[in-house]
Amino acid sequence: MITVWGGQTSRSLRVVWLLEEMGLPYRVRQVDMLAPEKDLAWLAVNPGDFLPAIQDGDVTMVESVAILEYLMGRYGPTPLQPKPGDPAFPAYQQFLHLGEAGLATLMMVPLVSGFIAPAAERDNWGARWARGCVERRQILVRRQLETAPYMAGDTFTAADISVSYALRLGANHAGFPLTDAEQAYLARTTARDAYQRAYARSHEGVAA
Ligand SMILES: N[C@@H](CCC(=O)N[C@@H](CS)C(=O)NCC(=O)O)C(=O)O
């Protein structure tokens, strides 16, 4: 049984979403990152103390997009992961990684500056720089949506799991507005049964 260590708004949602899409059995172990006392069982899994992580038999892994690639490689093949010879593969690979490396990672800087930093440090050069980087990278998502319903083309893939998470993170927690096309895209991806189940499982046992 695969164990997903996660939190309700964490990138563990990407992992749980993929597991639901693939129909694989798993359990979620919630970690409260803001708890005054650290969960020692959690720190033994990831001493770096960032979510998500998975345990699958002898395998322990962190980094949400790497975990997606592991699960698809280990338990695929799956249409969520186009093969290298597929014309959709380059766009798939690009947006799978852009969702984290190009968008979500950079979004964290204005997010923590805007909502967690002391008031005097909220408007800072680093946060403004990161915001500009995200805004320019988001143009690539918008350009893709002018020609196709999904990041890799006509078919939903793990790249959509990666990018959808980032767009929601930015819009809901870091003040990155969504265009009409991005909103329609998110409505499309998050209407999937697997997303709905993943969202519910990720929030189980968590007070509203
Ligand atoms: N690139 C990592 C980012 C992980 C990350 O930033 N996780 C957040 C929660 S979504 C976290 O645990 N932040 C606390 C910290 O890094 O101290 C991934 O995709 O898994």
The ligand as an SDF file (V2000), in Angstrom:
LIG
                    3D

 20 19  0  0  0  0  0  0  0  0999 V2000
    9.3070   21.2390   -5.1710 N   0  0  0  0  0  0  0  0  0  0  0  0
    8.6710   20.6320   -4.0110 C   0  0  0  0  0  0  0  0  0  0  0  0
    8.0860   21.7500   -3.1640 C   0  0  0  0  0  0  0  0  0  0  0  0
    7.6640   21.2590   -1.8120 C   0  0  0  0  0  0  0  0  0  0  0  0
    7.0540   22.3490   -0.9580 C   0  0  0  0  0  0  0  0  0  0  0  0
    7.4000   23.5360   -1.0570 O   0  0  0  0  0  0  0  0  0  0  0  0
    6.1120   21.9330   -0.1180 N   0  0  0  0  0  0  0  0  0  0  0  0
    5.4590   22.8420    0.7980 C   0  0  0  0  0  0  0  0  0  0  0  0
    4.0120   22.4310    0.9910 C   0  0  0  0  0  0  0  0  0  0  0  0
    3.1360   22.4120   -0.5290 S   0  0  0  0  0  0  0  0  0  0  0  0
    6.1430   22.7500    2.1190 C   0  0  0  0  0  0  0  0  0  0  0  0
    6.1870   21.7080    2.7110 O   0  0  0  0  0  0  0  0  0  0  0  0
    6.6950   23.8640    2.5650 N   0  0  0  0  0  0  0  0  0  0  0  0
    7.3300   23.9410    3.8350 C   0  0  0  0  0  0  0  0  0  0  0  0
    8.8140   24.1250    3.6820 C   0  0  0  0  0  0  0  0  0  0  0  0
    9.3340   23.9330    2.5700 O   0  0  0  0  0  0  0  0  0  0  0  0
    9.4200   24.4390    4.6900 O   0  0  0  0  0  0  0  0  0  0  0  0
    7.5950   19.6620   -4.5010 C   0  0  0  0  0  0  0  0  0  0  0  0
    7.0940   19.8370   -5.6080 O   0  0  0  0  0  0  0  0  0  0  0  0
    7.2840   18.7030   -3.7910 O   0  0  0  0  0  0  0  0  0  0  0  0
  1  2  1  0
  2  3  1  0
  2 18  1  0
  3  4  1  0
  4  5  1  0
  5  6  2  0
  5  7  1  0
  7  8  1  0
  8  9  1  0
  8 11  1  0
  9 10  1  0
 11 12  2  0
 11 13  1  0
 13 14  1  0
 14 15  1  0
 15 16  2  0
 15 17  1  0
 18 19  2  0
 18 20  1  0
M  END
$$$$
